[in-house]
Amino acid sequence: MSHTPQSFPYKLIATDLDGTLLRSDGSVSVRTREALAAATAAGAAHLVVTGRAVPWTRHVLDDLGYRGLAVCGQGSQVYDAGEHRLLTSVTLDRQLAGVALAKIEAEVGPLYLAASRDGLDGEVLVGPGYAVSGPLPAIPFTDASDLWSAPLNKIYIQHPTLTDDELADVARRTAGGFVSVTMSGEGIVELLPLGLSKATGLSLAARRLRLKAADAIAFGDMPNDVPMFAWAAHGVAMANAHGELKAVADTMTASNDEDGIAVVLEELLG
């Protein structure tokens, strides 16, 4: 029996970007675009929920013709894509962040650092040794005081020898009382305002749309999506997902390069 449009079971579709909605080449396939369009035509709202701050997200949303709300910066920003306006923004307490970095470095030695500045046009600052993944714009810095000179959403940390999982574990153990720690991609371990997660921003954005967790299906691929899965009624991990996310997912789908989101939405649409 096929679904009538009214019977699409979720009112909210929350999708991560990298490794989830976006293919490895950074594009969104025609099939996925069409499945999302059909789901929104059936009454569901689509919310992008990404670790990327607004300046690194805006071009993707514009290319998609996306006009709704987006949760950016790991939950720190709620952004109105249609109006190009920042609705809410949470910044990192720079004093606590400094303490957190000192505690981590006391345990594992010097870190390579980058930081995302707050605001619609907040730059990403990158220090010596820090490897930026992909073609996203960043500004190099050499003087550590530059890092602290303006409000920040988050700090990125890398280590010369530890793996991402090892570094995230050490950071949580030594600095978890000062900042939240998450991992959102290869080489991307982040220090965030304490208590902040994708679920924080997603619940704020959902409230603006008068929707609840019970209305939501979420798609993701990395440990930073764990809180989003905990919040939403149903969490779907991509085939390419990190083991930590797969462990808490309700179901699995195909990879981001095999239109995993479309596979699920088409089935729900009947």
C-alpha positions in Angstrom: 0.0 0.0 0.0 1.5 3.3 -1.0 1.5 6.3 1.3 -0.7 9.3 0.7 1.3 12.5 1.1 -0.5 13.2 4.4 0.8 10.0 5.9 4.5 10.8 5.8 5.4 9.7 9.4 7.7 12.5 10.4 7.2 16.3 10.5 10.9 17.0 10.8 13.9 15.6 8.9 17.2 16.6 10.4 20.3 15.9 8.3 23.9 16.4 8.9 25.9 17.7 5.9 29.4 16.2 5.6 29.4 12.5 5.1 25.6 12.4 5.2 23.7 14.8 2.9 26.8 15.8 0.9 28.5 13.2 -1.3 32.3 12.9 -1.0 32.7 15.5 -3.8 30.6 18.0 -1.8 27.5 17.7 -4.0 23.9 16.8 -3.2 22.6 14.2 -5.7 19.5 14.8 -7.8 17.9 11.7 -6.3 18.4 13.1 -2.7 17.2 16.5 -3.7 14.0 15.0 -5.2 13.4 12.8 -2.2 13.7 15.8 0.2 11.4 17.8 -2.1 8.8 15.1 -2.0 9.0 14.8 1.8 8.7 18.5 2.3 5.8 18.5 -0.2 4.2 15.9 2.1 4.4 18.3 5.0 7.8 17.6 6.6 10.3 20.4 7.4 13.9 19.8 6.5 16.5 21.1 8.9 20.3 21.0 8.1 22.2 20.4 11.4 25.9 20.7 10.9 29.2 21.1 12.8 30.2 23.8 10.2 29.7 27.4 11.3 27.5 29.6 9.2 30.3 31.0 6.9 31.3 27.5 5.9 27.6 26.4 5.5 26.0 29.3 3.7 27.2 28.5 0.1 25.9 24.9 0.4 22.5 26.0 1.5 22.3 28.7 -1.2 23.3 26.1 -3.8 20.5 23.8 -2.6 18.0 26.6 -2.8 17.5 26.0 0.9 15.3 28.7 2.6 14.6 27.3 6.0 16.4 27.3 9.3 19.7 25.6 9.7 21.6 24.6 12.9 25.3 25.4 12.5 28.4 25.5 14.5 27.7 22.2 16.3 24.4 23.6 17.7 25.8 27.0 18.6 24.1 28.9 15.8 20.5 28.9 14.5 20.6 30.5 11.0 17.7 31.7 8.8 18.9 30.7 5.3 16.2 32.5 3.5 17.0 35.8 5.2 20.7 35.2 5.6 20.3 36.1 9.3 21.8 34.7 12.5 18.9 34.1 14.9 20.8 32.7 17.9 24.5 32.3 18.7 26.3 30.8 21.7 30.0 31.6 22.2 32.8 29.8 24.0 34.0 31.2 27.3 37.5 32.0 26.3 38.9 31.9 29.8 37.5 28.3 30.3 38.8 27.3 26.9 42.2 28.5 27.8 42.1 26.4 31.0 40.9 23.4 29.0 43.7 23.7 26.5 46.3 24.0 29.3 44.9 20.8 30.9 45.0 18.8 27.7 48.5 20.0 26.8 49.7 19.2 30.3 48.7 15.6 29.5 49.8 15.1 25.9 52.1 18.0 25.0 51.6 20.8 22.5 48.5 20.8 20.3 47.9 22.2 16.8 45.1 24.7 17.0 42.4 26.3 14.9 39.3 28.4 15.9 36.0 29.4 14.5 35.1 33.1 15.2 31.5 34.0 15.9 29.1 35.7 13.5 27.8 35.6 9.9 31.2 36.2 8.5 33.3 34.7 11.3 36.7 33.6 10.0 38.3 30.3 10.8 41.8 30.9 12.1 44.4 28.2 11.7 47.7 27.9 13.6 51.0 26.3 12.7 50.8 22.6 12.1 47.0 22.4 11.9 45.9 20.5 8.8 42.7 21.8 7.3 40.6 19.2 5.5 39.1 20.3 2.2 38.9 23.6 0.4 37.2 25.7 3.0 38.6 29.2 3.6 40.8 29.8 6.6 43.2 32.5 7.8 46.6 31.5 9.2 47.8 32.9 12.5 51.2 32.6 14.3 50.6 34.8 17.4 48.5 32.9 20.0 46.9 36.1 21.2 45.2 36.4 17.8 43.2 33.3 18.7 41.6 35.0 21.7 41.1 38.5 20.2 37.4 38.0 19.2 34.4 35.8 20.3 34.7 32.2 19.3 32.2 29.4 18.6 34.7 26.6 19.0 38.3 25.6 19.0 39.7 22.8 16.9 42.5 20.6 18.2 44.9 18.2 16.5 47.9 16.2 17.9 51.0 15.2 16.1 50.7 11.5 17.0 47.4 10.7 18.8 44.4 9.5 16.7 41.2 11.5 16.7 39.5 9.0 19.1 42.5 9.1 21.5 42.7 12.9 21.5 38.9 13.2 22.1 39.2 10.7 25.0 42.1 12.6 26.6 40.3 16.0 26.1 37.1 14.7 27.7 38.9 13.2 30.6 41.1 16.2 31.4 39.0 19.1 30.3 35.4 17.8 30.3 34.5 20.0 33.3 35.3 23.2 31.3 34.2 22.5 27.7 32.2 19.9 25.7 34.4 17.8 23.4 33.2 16.3 20.2 34.5 14.7 17.0 32.8 15.7 13.7 35.1 14.3 11.0 38.6 13.0 10.2 41.1 15.3 12.0 38.2 17.4 13.5 38.2 17.2 17.3 36.4 20.3 18.8 36.1 22.1 22.1 32.7 23.7 22.5 30.8 25.7 25.1 30.1 23.3 28.1 26.8 21.5 27.5 26.4 22.5 23.9 25.6 19.9 21.2 23.7 19.5 18.0 20.7 18.6 20.1 20.8 22.0 21.8 20.5 23.9 18.5 18.1 21.3 17.0 15.6 21.6 19.9 15.8 25.5 19.6 15.1 25.4 15.8 12.4 22.8 16.2 10.6 24.9 18.8 10.6 27.8 16.4 8.9 25.5 13.9 6.5 24.3 16.7 7.8 20.8 16.3 9.0 18.3 18.9 11.5 15.5 19.2 8.7 12.9 18.7 8.2 14.4 15.2 11.8 14.0 14.1 13.9 11.6 12.1 17.7 12.4 12.0 20.5 11.3 9.7 24.2 11.4 10.5 27.6 9.8 10.3 29.9 11.0 13.2 30.0 11.0 17.0 28.9 14.7 17.0 25.5 13.3 15.8 25.0 11.1 18.9 23.1 13.9 20.8 20.9 14.5 17.8 20.0 10.8 17.6 19.3 10.9 21.4 16.9 13.8 20.8 15.1 12.6 17.7 12.4 9.9 17.7 14.4 8.0 15.1 18.2 8.1 14.2 19.5 6.7 10.9 23.3 6.1 10.6 24.9 6.2 7.1 26.8 3.0 6.1 30.0 5.2 6.3 29.3 6.2 9.9 31.7 6.1 12.8 31.2 3.0 15.1 30.2 5.2 18.0 27.1 6.5 16.1 26.2 3.2 14.6 26.0 1.8 18.2 23.2 4.2 19.1 21.3 4.4 15.7 17.8 2.9 15.3 18.5 1.9 11.7 21.2 2.0 9.1 21.1 3.1 5.5 23.3 3.2 2.5 26.4 5.5 2.4 26.4 9.3 1.6 27.8 8.4 -1.9 24.9 5.9 -2.4 22.0 8.3 -1.6 21.4 6.8 1.9 19.0 9.6 2.9 16.9 9.2 -0.3 16.8 5.4 0.2 15.0 5.9 3.6 12.8 8.8 2.5 11.6 7.0 -0.6 10.6 4.0 1.5 8.8 6.2 4.0 7.0 8.1 1.1 6.0 4.7 -0.3 
